[in-house]
Amino acid sequence: MPPTKWQKRSHVVSEGNASSLLKASTGLRLSDRVSLRMPLEVSWATSTSAIVKHIAETLLVSRNGGVVRLDEKLLAGQELHLRRSQDGDHWKSARARVVAEIDQEPPHSFIYAIHILDPECDFWDIDFPPPDRSEEAIARLLMECSFCQQREVIYMNETQVKSFEIRKCVAHPCKQCGYPTIWIDSLSEGRSADDPAENPAAEERRANRRRHSRLKARILACLRSRAFQEEICVCEDLSKGGLSFRSRNHYPEGMRLEVAVPYTAGTGTIFVPIRIIFSQDIPAAGLYRHGAAYIKPAFNT
């Protein structure tokens, strides 16, 4: 499914606003935010106590909330009753609150940040690992067990990235199965010539600044920024501290973007903030090589 206008135009601003608003309103440590489409039934009581029901769609989900698209105007603070269909006639429900309206999509769609009121409620049926474990990850992806379909945000190490690059799957312990199983991409529920040699001195300076070993891997990534439309690019290497990639666009040093790596269209992708460290022109290929460092979020402790 192609990216929406909101994703192309306002993803960085809106997701950042949603994250800040949710954190300010809850004081809770936030999890990763997964770009995932999921239909929801949303209902609420009007001022006359009438119950209104609408179908909404998620754009982002996190442990304690998300970002949803709804064809109805709501105010911040409005309490909602969420329901999502599970197997057969089974439904899962949760109480939530509108944190803020963060964008609009003409003619009648509104984008809201919502907060799930019960912090122990696993409404999305996704296992979000503690954010402090991300320090050891060089990539992250929403995946599902190929046996029981349990979904989890997986922080990948070098071995898992190599496996995913070759086989599009990884071996990972499944809490529900009770033993290691094969994990694959989790799909959204609503988805319908040689380079010039580098400057050796510059490369040596960069190598001396690196604190993390780098994994050579040619896998796809997705970039988002306020200045450019969403772009699919090729990563050249990954580390716990950052990555390098080739792009059609020139991103200047110091620029902030968001990246999802690895990236597969139509799956649950996880975007994290990065800052461009260097940018190098590759005239023969009509591309630019960039190096970027992950920006660590300031989680509450």
Residue pairs with C-beta under 8 A, 6 or more apart in sequence:
1 37
1 188
1 190
1 191
1 192
1 265
1 266
3 230
4 59
4 69
4 105
5 105
6 14
6 59
6 69
6 103
6 105
6 111
7 35
7 59
7 224
7 230
8 229
8 230
10 102
10 103
10 111
11 224
11 230
11 258
11 271
12 224
12 225
12 226
12 256
12 257
12 258
13 226
14 67
14 102
14 103
14 111
15 33
15 60
15 67
15 258
15 271
17 100
17 102
17 113
18 33
18 60
18 65
18 67
18 99
18 100
18 102
18 113
19 30
19 33
21 99
21 100
21 102
21 113
22 30
22 62
22 64
22 65
22 99
22 113
22 115
23 30
23 300
25 99
25 115
26 64
26 115
27 300
28 64
28 119
28 300
29 130
29 131
29 299
29 300
29 301
30 62
30 63
30 64
30 131
30 297
30 299
31 62
31 63
31 64
31 128
31 129
31 131
31 153
32 62
32 128
32 131
32 134
32 140
32 153
32 270
32 272
33 60
33 61
33 62
33 66
33 67
33 270
33 271
34 60
34 61
34 62
34 126
34 142
34 153
34 268
34 269
34 270
35 59
35 60
35 260
35 268
35 269
35 270
35 271
36 58
36 60
36 61
36 142
36 186
36 188
36 189
36 268
37 57
37 58
37 59
37 188
37 189
37 190
37 191
38 57
38 58
38 61
38 84
38 124
38 188
38 189
38 190
39 55
39 56
39 57
39 84
39 85
39 189
39 190
40 55
40 56
40 57
40 58
40 68
40 82
40 83
40 84
41 53
41 54
41 55
41 56
41 82
41 83
41 84
42 53
42 54
42 55
42 56
42 68
42 70
42 80
42 81
42 82
43 51
43 52
43 53
43 54
43 80
43 81
43 83
44 51
44 52
44 74
44 78
44 79
44 80
44 81
45 51
45 52
45 79
46 52
52 72
54 70
54 71
54 72
56 68
56 69
56 70
57 68
57 69
57 190
58 66
58 67
58 68
58 69
59 66
59 67
59 68
59 69
59 111
60 66
60 67
61 124
61 126
62 128
63 128
64 115
64 116
64 119
65 96
65 99
65 113
65 114
65 115
65 116
66 113
66 114
66 124
67 102
67 111
67 112
67 113
67 114
68 111
68 112
68 114
69 105
69 109
69 110
69 111
70 109
70 110
70 112
71 108
71 109
71 110
72 110
73 110
74 98
74 101
74 110
74 112
75 98
76 98
76 99
76 100
76 101
77 97
77 98
78 97
78 98
79 95
79 96
79 97
79 117
80 95
80 96
80 97
80 98
80 114
81 93
81 94
81 95
81 96
82 93
82 94
82 95
82 96
82 114
82 116
82 123
83 91
83 92
83 93
84 91
84 92
84 93
84 123
85 91
86 92
86 125
92 123
92 125
93 123
94 116
94 117
94 118
94 121
94 123
95 116
95 117
95 118
96 114
96 115
96 116
96 117
97 114
97 115
97 117
98 112
98 113
98 114
99 112
99 113
99 114
99 115
100 112
100 113
101 110
101 111
101 112
102 111
102 112
102 113
103 110
103 111
104 110
104 111
105 111
116 123
125 150
125 151
126 142
126 151
126 152
126 153
127 150
127 151
127 152
127 153
127 175
128 152
128 153
129 152
129 153
129 155
131 297
131 299
132 299
133 155
134 140
134 155
135 240
136 155
136 157
136 240
137 155
137 156
137 157
137 240
138 156
138 157
138 158
138 161
138 215
138 238
138 239
138 240
139 155
139 156
139 160
139 161
139 164
139 238
139 261
139 262
140 153
140 154
140 155
140 156
140 270
140 272
141 153
141 154
141 156
141 164
141 185
141 262
141 267
141 268
141 269
141 270
142 151
142 152
142 153
142 154
142 185
142 186
142 267
142 268
142 269
142 270
143 151
143 152
143 154
143 170
143 172
143 183
143 184
143 185
143 186
144 150
144 151
144 152
144 183
144 184
144 185
144 186
145 151
145 152
145 172
145 174
145 176
145 177
145 181
145 182
145 183
146 169
146 181
146 182
146 183
146 184
147 174
147 177
147 181
147 182
148 174
148 176
148 177
148 181
150 174
150 175
150 176
150 177
151 186
151 268
152 172
152 183
153 270
154 160
154 170
154 172
154 183
156 164
156 170
158 215
160 170
160 171
160 172
161 215
161 217
161 219
161 238
161 262
162 215
162 217
163 169
163 170
163 171
164 170
164 219
164 262
165 217
165 218
165 219
165 262
168 184
168 185
168 264
169 182
169 183
169 184
170 182
170 183
171 180
171 181
171 182
171 183
172 180
172 181
172 183
173 179
173 180
173 181
174 180
174 181
174 183
185 264
185 267
185 268
186 267
186 268
187 266
187 267
187 268
188 266
188 267
188 268
191 266
193 284
193 285
194 284
195 282
195 284
195 285
195 289
196 282
196 283
196 284
198 280
202 278
206 277
206 278
206 291
210 239
210 241
211 241
212 239
212 240
212 241
212 242
213 239
214 237
214 238
214 239
215 237
215 238
215 239
216 236
216 237
217 235
217 236
217 237
217 238
218 234
218 235
218 236
219 234
219 235
219 261
219 262
219 263
220 232
220 233
220 234
220 235
220 261
220 262
220 263
220 264
221 232
221 233
221 234
221 235
221 243
221 245
221 259
221 260
221 261
221 262
221 263
222 230
222 231
222 232
222 233
222 259
222 260
222 261
222 263
222 269
222 271
223 230
223 231
223 232
223 233
223 245
223 247
223 249
223 257
223 258
223 259
224 230
224 257
224 258
224 259
224 271
225 251
225 255
225 256
225 257
225 258
227 255
228 249
228 251
231 247
231 248
231 249
232 263
233 245
233 246
233 247
233 248
234 245
234 246
235 243
235 244
235 245
235 261
236 243
236 244
236 245
236 246
236 289
237 243
237 244
238 261
240 294
241 293
241 294
242 274
242 277
242 291
242 292
242 293
242 294
243 259
243 261
243 274
243 291
243 292
244 289
244 290
244 291
244 292
245 259
245 289
245 290
245 292
246 282
246 285
246 287
246 288
246 289
246 290
247 287
247 288
247 290
248 286
248 287
248 288
249 288
250 279
250 281
250 288
251 257
251 276
251 279
251 288
251 290
252 276
252 279
253 276
253 277
253 278
253 279
254 275
254 276
255 275
255 276
256 273
256 274
256 275
256 276
256 295
257 273
257 274
257 275
257 276
257 292
258 271
258 272
258 273
258 274
259 271
259 272
259 274
259 292
260 269
260 270
260 271
260 272
263 269
272 294
272 295
273 294
273 295
273 297
274 292
274 293
274 294
274 295
275 292
275 293
275 295
276 290
276 291
276 292
277 291
277 292
277 293
278 290
278 291
279 288
279 289
279 290
279 291
280 288
280 289
280 290
281 288
282 288
282 289
